[in-house]
Amino acid sequence: MTNAKQVIVLGGGYGGILAAKKLGKLFKKDDNVKITLIDKKPYHTMLTELHEVAADRVPEDSIRIEFEKVFAKRKVDFVLDEIIDIDFKGNTLKSEKGTYKYDYLVMGTGCKPTYFGIPGAEEYTKKLWSYEDAVGLKEHILHMFREAVKEPNAEKRRKMLTFVVVGGGFTGVEMIGELAEWRDRLCKDFYVNKDDVKLYVVDALPKILPIFPDKLIKRAENRLRKLDVEIVTGAGITEVKPGSVIMGEKGTIEAETVVWAAGVEGADLLDNIEIEQKGRKRIVTNDKLQSVDYDNVYAVGDNIFYIPEGEERPVPQMVENAEHSAPLVAHNIHADIKGGDKKSYKPAFHGAMVCIGGKFGTAHVGLPGKFFGLPSFFAMLSKHFINLLYFFQVAGFNKCWSYVMYEFFNVKDNRSFVGGHLAKRSPNFWLFPLRLFVGFKWLMQGWEKLPSILENPSNIFLIPPPVSGGASATAAASATAAASGAADAVSQWGEALPVPEFISNIVSWTMDIFFYTPEGGYTKLAEIFQAGMVIGEIVVGLLLLAGLFTALASIISVVMGLMIWSSGMAPTEMLWYFAAGIALIGGSGSTLGLDYYVFPILKKWWKNTGFAKKTYLYID
Ligand SMILES: Cc1cc2nc3c(=O)[nH]c(=O)nc-3n(C[C@H](O)[C@H](O)[C@H](O)COP(=O)(O)OP(=O)(O)OC[C@H]3O[C@@H](n4cnc5c(N)ncnc54)[C@H](O)[C@@H]3O)c2cc1C
């Protein structure tokens, strides 16, 4: 192991994390290669969601994932450390704690805000480039409202309730949009008149979102104006002072809160290292994404300065660039170590989207040369879909589940593009009587049939007999009931609900294969199935009564209802079994049921199993 090749990924952002995971996969069975990811934080931060935390739409933790969780049971070691210098000739990373030797290095240290030397910009503005920034900004906004309401001086109060975002690009527009959406809640909670709150987005360029076509810019502007955001364009900031932002000839806005979202440059480390850089501290690479100075140093994501063939501009500092570059870099390092052809970076970008709050978005997407605008609903839908795809790669089901929960089910103030329709508001104790009732009904259904199957298991009364020529299932069922002597069990279902013909045909076809002998009798499987149904009814009934594994029991209840319906034997009564089953899925056993006690224990045990860690099949 001491002679193992050391591959170090520096920075676990969008590019670094995917590169490390891919390297882990490629060298899974190779003990001669060691992969380490070093980051100054113990978690990966979803930078694209920062504004959602800053404006209190989603919980703080929702935008972080611990590296330990991401790399659990994988061939990637995580080291928490901040690298302050790199000796490229000696292949060594340096931190205050020590040094790290590498054979191959992936640079993924990302960006930080840039202030263009504007006086006061760094000192007197809030930034939005990390988890801590987002949490700090949220606390600051709350503090402003909390204090403003007590402020007797009108001018001071106005300044406290004025919020300026500098930068009309994606980050700035998303931040001001999110804040505008939060404003109603803030005003309500702190007894502030909505008209006293002023929101501005300011940009030096003549328009916001300049990479969008004019039609989409208009849509975004209309939305912002609808949310009472004032858009100030052509306003280059000349100075920021405590309590005011000066926009040259365009005047001054008095505001206690100025958020800086006006441009980026490479992370601090890039100031200290000797490697060819261009375009505000990006590492110049060749088409294989190797540094032009050191061919064992690769770059991913925002660190890359590379102009693809036929293009005029370097690759954009966006998530898609990080996602495309990561697997390519992993492949090329694999080729370096194991031999084989390296790939050239030929990224095809699919556009950009901007969300203004949780309910509105606009997007310009497509394939190179064929781009089109997406209406709000589809823009939001694709944003969530893209995020889910990314989260699935990083932390599988676990992260996707929590994302869906906080974006759709645990939303506050209807701040989701599907409004509050999916929001889980009703306390589960309202479902307690329903759970007992459905449980009792299933138990009774099974209990009444039990003597028949115990007495004579080959007496089939829950499966219609084979009927040639497609006789109605109801008739078949009645015939079976009469023939079987189990009239009580069947007749209590009453008149059957209609079943579409294509479903009847599928069911008949399946039954022909599994349940009927060529001679017109029943197979052994039919007996087992019938006994299983009866036992299933009893078990589901007992589980619902006890409130144990209620989600599973409710799902089985729904499936049994569907099976009975599709076999043409379900009366109208079955509709409420079905509807009640759906209502009970969402945690009805968590109050006044055994799930309340059993689930936390099971969850804790399951989360710690190697299988769950490796597959991410658990919820937090
Ligand atoms: C608020 C906001 C909104 C955005 N919205 C979008 C969007 O909607 N769509 C889009 O495509 N892009 C968006 N971006 C840009 C996108 O987030 C970046 O392009 C992407 O994060 C780049 O990924 P990366 O891996 O290069 O770097 P990052 O994700 O920035 O990760 C860098 C990592 O390196 C670590 N690091 C840095 N220096 C050191 C050091 N010296 N030692 C150890 N570790 C270090 C950091 O802790 C971090 O984990 C947004 C950015 C922000 C800030």
The ligand as a Gaussian input file, in Angstrom:
#p B3LYP/6-31G(d) Opt

LIG

0 1
 C      -25.777000      31.536000      -4.828000
 C      -25.313000      30.796000      -6.029000
 C      -26.243000      30.378000      -6.965000
 C      -25.836000      29.680000      -8.084000
 N      -26.782000      29.253000      -8.970000
 C      -26.408000      28.514000     -10.024000
 C      -27.379000      27.989000     -10.902000
 O      -28.583000      28.190000     -10.711000
 N      -26.961000      27.234000     -11.947000
 C      -25.636000      26.973000     -12.168000
 O      -25.313000      26.271000     -13.113000
 N      -24.697000      27.473000     -11.349000
 C      -25.031000      28.231000     -10.286000
 N      -24.069000      28.724000      -9.437000
 C      -22.647000      28.446000      -9.743000
 C      -22.265000      27.042000      -9.289000
 O      -22.599000      26.893000      -7.940000
 C      -20.779000      26.796000      -9.500000
 O      -20.517000      26.840000     -10.873000
 C      -20.358000      25.431000      -8.938000
 O      -20.516000      25.427000      -7.540000
 C      -18.904000      25.129000      -9.286000
 O      -18.546000      23.913000      -8.696000
 P      -17.046000      23.656000      -8.249000
 O      -16.944000      22.213000      -7.900000
 O      -16.118000      24.168000      -9.261000
 O      -16.799000      24.534000      -6.947000
 P      -17.621000      24.733000      -5.626000
 O      -18.952000      24.114000      -5.721000
 O      -17.542000      26.181000      -5.338000
 O      -16.788000      23.933000      -4.540000
 C      -15.496000      24.302000      -4.142000
 C      -15.106000      23.473000      -2.931000
 O      -13.733000      23.671000      -2.649000
 C      -13.535000      23.822000      -1.262000
 N      -12.301000      24.604000      -1.082000
 C      -12.029000      25.824000      -1.604000
 N      -10.778000      26.204000      -1.256000
 C      -10.263000      25.196000      -0.518000
 C       -9.011000      25.007000       0.132000
 N       -8.046000      25.923000       0.055000
 N       -8.807000      23.872000       0.830000
 C       -9.776000      22.925000       0.915000
 N      -10.976000      23.059000       0.316000
 C      -11.216000      24.184000      -0.398000
 C      -14.797000      24.528000      -0.797000
 O      -15.026000      24.308000       0.587000
 C      -15.852000      23.865000      -1.675000
 O      -16.393000      22.720000      -1.055000
 C      -24.451000      29.412000      -8.297000
 C      -23.518000      29.847000      -7.351000
 C      -23.944000      30.514000      -6.222000
 C      -22.934000      30.945000      -5.207000

